[in-house]
Amino acid sequence: MSRSLDETPLSLIYTIPLCETDAQLVGVFNVGIVVVIFAIIGWHGLVGSAPYGKSAWEVTKPLSLIWCYPINARFTWMFGHLPTIVIPWVVILYSPAKYMYNFANLSVFILFYVHCFYRTVLYPIQISRNATPTPVWFLCSIFGMTVIHIFVETHHMVNILQLESFSMTAVIGIPIGLLGGWINWRHDFALTQLRNEGKGYQIPRGGLFEIVSCPNYLGELLKWWGTALMTSFGSVQVMFAIYCTIFLGLRANFTHNWYKSTFGHSYPSTRRAMIPGLF
Ligand SMILES: NC(=O)c1ccc[n+]([C@@H]2O[C@H](COP(=O)([O-])OP(=O)(O)OC[C@H]3O[C@@H](n4cnc5c(N)ncnc54)[C@H](OP(=O)(O)O)[C@@H]3O)[C@@H](O)[C@H]2O)c1
């Protein structure tokens, strides 16, 4: 019965979700992800797309309650993802972190942390001042989910998952993850620069935009499935990759339809939503 957080300042964590062991903690997280996936599918079917960016206000503005207070997009991305750069160090400093310096675990952790740093610090700097503000309740939900996800992900990576120094899945996963990171950054950058021109939403051109509407989401998916491969399909990493696939798939479908209805015949009909030639 493994309880690697016993006798550390983090031992209280076991009592919150009524868990006895590390395995149960991970199990509760994975079940939680399944619940969130169903909630997202339900929300999408009954209410609409997630309330940020192109769909930030279609659902929430008519309610005009205090929890819909508009928050600057840069602040939303920075504050919402702040736990991703702070919590890993809390886990590493206050838990045994016995697998942290295992070569394979350390490599995955470094790539994971580079992504967290990009999303929390570099991406918000790159976002335009003209970007659409986000309702405060959505910022709170991002923050809450990020705290839980990053705690469990780091704990899993440094205390639970003992990776082999060499594995075929890692050999395949590393280039997929790196390629995904590049595609994601390259197309995020193009979109934020378009927004910076201050002309409102436009049809994005160049790169993978010529074949899909949301190449930045495609890159994000490759990044998380690459990570799942690098951990030889660690359960936390696979569940998070599934969550991203569902969330970004629904969002790409919304964005693709939004482009077609906004730009009509000017929008290239050959583009798919997110996966070239398929979806
Ligand atoms: N892992 C996950 O579960 C997850 C979930 C969500 C997002 N993400 C990642 O976070 C990043 C941003 O996601 P997102 O959904 O905000 O991306 P997005 O809708 O493509 O927007 C990115 C930025 O570009 C602007 N923009 C988008 N389309 C534009 C257009 N046609 N013309 C001019 N400007 C445009 C947006 O402005 P507005 O804000 O004003 O629309 C925003 O500032 C992506 O890399 C995505 O993969 C990950």
The ligand as an SDF file (V2000), in Angstrom:
LIG
                    3D

 48 52  0  0  0  0  0  0  0  0999 V2000
   -5.4890   21.5600  -23.3460 N   0  0  0  0  0  0  0  0  0  0  0  0
   -6.6850   22.0940  -23.3750 C   0  0  0  0  0  0  0  0  0  0  0  0
   -7.6590   21.5130  -22.8900 O   0  0  0  0  0  0  0  0  0  0  0  0
   -6.8770   23.4430  -24.0100 C   0  0  0  0  0  0  0  0  0  0  0  0
   -8.1210   24.0700  -23.9400 C   0  0  0  0  0  0  0  0  0  0  0  0
   -8.2680   25.3120  -24.5430 C   0  0  0  0  0  0  0  0  0  0  0  0
   -7.2060   25.9060  -25.1970 C   0  0  0  0  0  0  0  0  0  0  0  0
   -6.0050   25.2780  -25.2360 N   0  0  0  0  0  0  0  0  0  0  0  0
   -4.8750   25.8850  -25.9520 C   0  0  0  0  0  0  0  0  0  0  0  0
   -4.7920   27.2620  -25.6520 O   0  0  0  0  0  0  0  0  0  0  0  0
   -4.4380   28.0050  -26.8340 C   0  0  0  0  0  0  0  0  0  0  0  0
   -5.4780   29.0780  -27.1160 C   0  0  0  0  0  0  0  0  0  0  0  0
   -6.7350   28.4490  -27.2630 O   0  0  0  0  0  0  0  0  0  0  0  0
   -8.0060   29.2520  -27.8090 P   0  0  0  0  0  0  0  0  0  0  0  0
   -9.1380   28.3060  -27.7980 O   0  0  0  0  0  0  0  0  0  0  0  0
   -8.1080   30.5610  -27.0900 O   0  0  0  0  0  0  0  0  0  0  0  0
   -7.5260   29.5460  -29.3090 O   0  0  0  0  0  0  0  0  0  0  0  0
   -8.1710   30.4760  -30.4350 P   0  0  0  0  0  0  0  0  0  0  0  0
   -9.6480   30.5700  -30.2760 O   0  0  0  0  0  0  0  0  0  0  0  0
   -7.6280   29.9840  -31.7080 O   0  0  0  0  0  0  0  0  0  0  0  0
   -7.6120   31.9530  -30.1040 O   0  0  0  0  0  0  0  0  0  0  0  0
   -6.2400   32.2350  -29.9710 C   0  0  0  0  0  0  0  0  0  0  0  0
   -6.0210   33.7430  -30.0340 C   0  0  0  0  0  0  0  0  0  0  0  0
   -6.1530   34.2010  -31.3790 O   0  0  0  0  0  0  0  0  0  0  0  0
   -7.2500   35.1080  -31.5400 C   0  0  0  0  0  0  0  0  0  0  0  0
   -7.9610   34.6640  -32.7370 N   0  0  0  0  0  0  0  0  0  0  0  0
   -8.5310   33.4340  -32.9120 C   0  0  0  0  0  0  0  0  0  0  0  0
   -9.0480   33.3440  -34.1600 N   0  0  0  0  0  0  0  0  0  0  0  0
   -8.8120   34.5300  -34.7640 C   0  0  0  0  0  0  0  0  0  0  0  0
   -9.1130   35.0590  -36.0700 C   0  0  0  0  0  0  0  0  0  0  0  0
   -9.7590   34.3270  -36.9670 N   0  0  0  0  0  0  0  0  0  0  0  0
   -8.7390   36.3240  -36.3720 N   0  0  0  0  0  0  0  0  0  0  0  0
   -8.0770   37.0750  -35.4660 C   0  0  0  0  0  0  0  0  0  0  0  0
   -7.7650   36.6330  -34.2130 N   0  0  0  0  0  0  0  0  0  0  0  0
   -8.1160   35.3780  -33.8600 C   0  0  0  0  0  0  0  0  0  0  0  0
   -8.0980   34.9540  -30.2830 C   0  0  0  0  0  0  0  0  0  0  0  0
   -8.7630   36.1810  -29.9720 O   0  0  0  0  0  0  0  0  0  0  0  0
  -10.1310   36.1420  -29.0820 P   0  0  0  0  0  0  0  0  0  0  0  0
   -9.7170   35.6920  -27.6980 O   0  0  0  0  0  0  0  0  0  0  0  0
  -10.6330   37.5350  -29.1170 O   0  0  0  0  0  0  0  0  0  0  0  0
  -11.0440   35.1430  -29.7300 O   0  0  0  0  0  0  0  0  0  0  0  0
   -7.0340   34.5780  -29.2440 C   0  0  0  0  0  0  0  0  0  0  0  0
   -6.3760   35.7250  -28.7700 O   0  0  0  0  0  0  0  0  0  0  0  0
   -4.3280   26.9900  -27.9700 C   0  0  0  0  0  0  0  0  0  0  0  0
   -2.9750   26.6630  -28.1230 O   0  0  0  0  0  0  0  0  0  0  0  0
   -5.0910   25.7880  -27.4600 C   0  0  0  0  0  0  0  0  0  0  0  0
   -4.5750   24.6060  -27.9860 O   0  0  0  0  0  0  0  0  0  0  0  0
   -5.8180   24.0700  -24.6520 C   0  0  0  0  0  0  0  0  0  0  0  0
  1  2  1  0
  2  3  2  0
  2  4  1  0
  4  5  1  0
  4 48  2  0
  5  6  2  0
  6  7  1  0
  7  8  2  0
  8  9  1  0
  8 48  1  0
  9 10  1  0
  9 46  1  0
 10 11  1  0
 11 12  1  0
 11 44  1  0
 12 13  1  0
 13 14  1  0
 14 15  2  0
 14 16  1  0
 14 17  1  0
 17 18  1  0
 18 19  2  0
 18 20  1  0
 18 21  1  0
 21 22  1  0
 22 23  1  0
 23 24  1  0
 23 42  1  0
 24 25  1  0
 25 26  1  0
 25 36  1  0
 26 27  1  0
 26 35  1  0
 27 28  2  0
 28 29  1  0
 29 30  1  0
 29 35  2  0
 30 31  1  0
 30 32  2  0
 32 33  1  0
 33 34  2  0
 34 35  1  0
 36 37  1  0
 36 42  1  0
 37 38  1  0
 38 39  2  0
 38 40  1  0
 38 41  1  0
 42 43  1  0
 44 45  1  0
 44 46  1  0
 46 47  1  0
M  CHG  2   8   1  16  -1
M  END
$$$$
